[in-house]
Amino acid sequence: MATKSIKTKQITPFQLLVAFYFLAILFSFLLLRIPAVYQEGKEVSALDSLFTAVSAISVTGLTVFNVADTFTNFGVLVLLIIVQLGAIGVMSFGTFIWLLIGKRIGLRERQLIMIDFNQPQLAGVVRLLKEIIKILFLIETVGTLILSIHFLRYFDTWPEAFKHGLFAAISATTNSGFDITGESYKPFYYDYFVQFISMILIVLGAIGFPVLVEVKHYLTKKDPAFRFSLFTKITTATYGVLFVVGAVVILISESFYSMRGLPWHERLFAAMFQSVSTRSAGLTTIDVELFNEATDIFLSFLMFIGSSPSSVGGGIRTTTFAIAMLFLINFANGRKEIQVFGREICLDDILRSFVVIILAAFMVLMATMVLVMTEPYATTTEIIFEITSAFGTCGMSLGITENLSGAGKLIIMALMFIGRVGLISFLYTLGGKAQKPKYRYPRERIIIG
């Protein structure tokens, strides 16, 4: 018993959090094995159920079958529950239930919430959790009402319109990428209202929960001394730049290919929606398989970056990309420090950013090499697109997901999982507890470059 107790204490919060995510996937897998989830005559293998469970918990949206043609209404409800669990976070969801029944949140639980939301300190994590859940549910509720009323134009009955409105609102807000139309957002290609509302919901889900909390405090508290944090400023600025650059590049690149001959407003909305969706939403208004190869590579780059930290998305995250770019610009000008918005960024954050980028690039490279061998029918561009979509928990695909081999599905599942829990958490899980060195060697310079 003493040995068992020692081993339990040696488990780090990072390892425990990853273990909880594994349990959440197992729970989701068991739910998706219930026969009532699938339509009569539809047979789904255990591996495909597991793939769907991982995709839902990681709020990715990659599927090996058409949800609309495979799931019953009960199955759609089960999928929404799993997606909500993945979006809020396993520990956060559990803590929320704990709070509802009046239980006290201990230090261990606070540590896990802190890690799950990428927070730098323990102070205020439970209060932050309450704020996040309130804001998330409010956004989903308002989105559901707006879309449900609008969908009465498409569906004859209120229950059917509400079903599609609820699913679309939750799918967009959680950036899960699932759809029950069978064609993503292609049926709404000419409906700019649905696209606009969905883009807002996608942005609110991917911009980062701490940003939403700060905006709420700014609008409600009216405190003259209030100032937005450096995180909020960098996240919002980077998100905005990536959105504009993404839309412009897609618009220019596809104006001579898939969008040739279309009216300017159709091209503009298509480019904007796809740019927003590559943050991690995965919803599409046009067939991305028609894009030229240059656009596919650029979209892969955007999905590799992903959404903001402490959001529903994955990837290396917007702040990681921003810090790396700022460091390169400053280094080229002979400066070692990064000063932005009247603040200086910590050296530890700079090092963590480059660790994440290097590790992510290595993972994408290794996954690409493996899938090139296991999926000979697919081009290298299609494989890279699929891999970055999985890692960025985006859910876009060039049509190879359904044809993945068993090994290919396992690789994509691993990438979706790592993209959801975060590379830093995953790396710390492998490394165990940090240990300070007992002694240090003399320093010596080496030639670089």
Buried (B, 14 or more C-beta within 10 A) or exposed (E): EEEEEEEEEEEBBBBBBBEBBBEBBEBBBEBBBEEEBBEEEBEBEEBBBBBBBBBBBBBBBBBBBBBBEBBBEEBBBBBBEBBBBBBBBBBBBBBBEBBEEEEEBEEEBBBBBBBBBBBEEEEEBBEBBBBBBEBBEEBBEBBBBBBBEBBBEBBEEEEBBBBBBBBBBBBBBBBBBBBBBEBBBBBBBEBBEBBEBBBBBBBBBBBBBBBBBBBBBBEEEEEEEEEBEBBBBBBBBBBEBBBEEBBEBBBEBBBEEBBEEBEEEBBBBBBBBBBBBBBBBBBBBBEBBEBEBEBBBBBBBBBBBBBBBBBBBBBBBBBBBBBBBBBEEBEEEEEEEBEBEEEEBEEEEBEBBEBBBEBBEEBBEEBBEBBBEBBEEBBEBBBBBBBBBBBBBBBBBBEBBEEBBEEBBBBBBBBBBBBBBBBBBBBBBEEEEEEEEEEEEEEEEEEEE
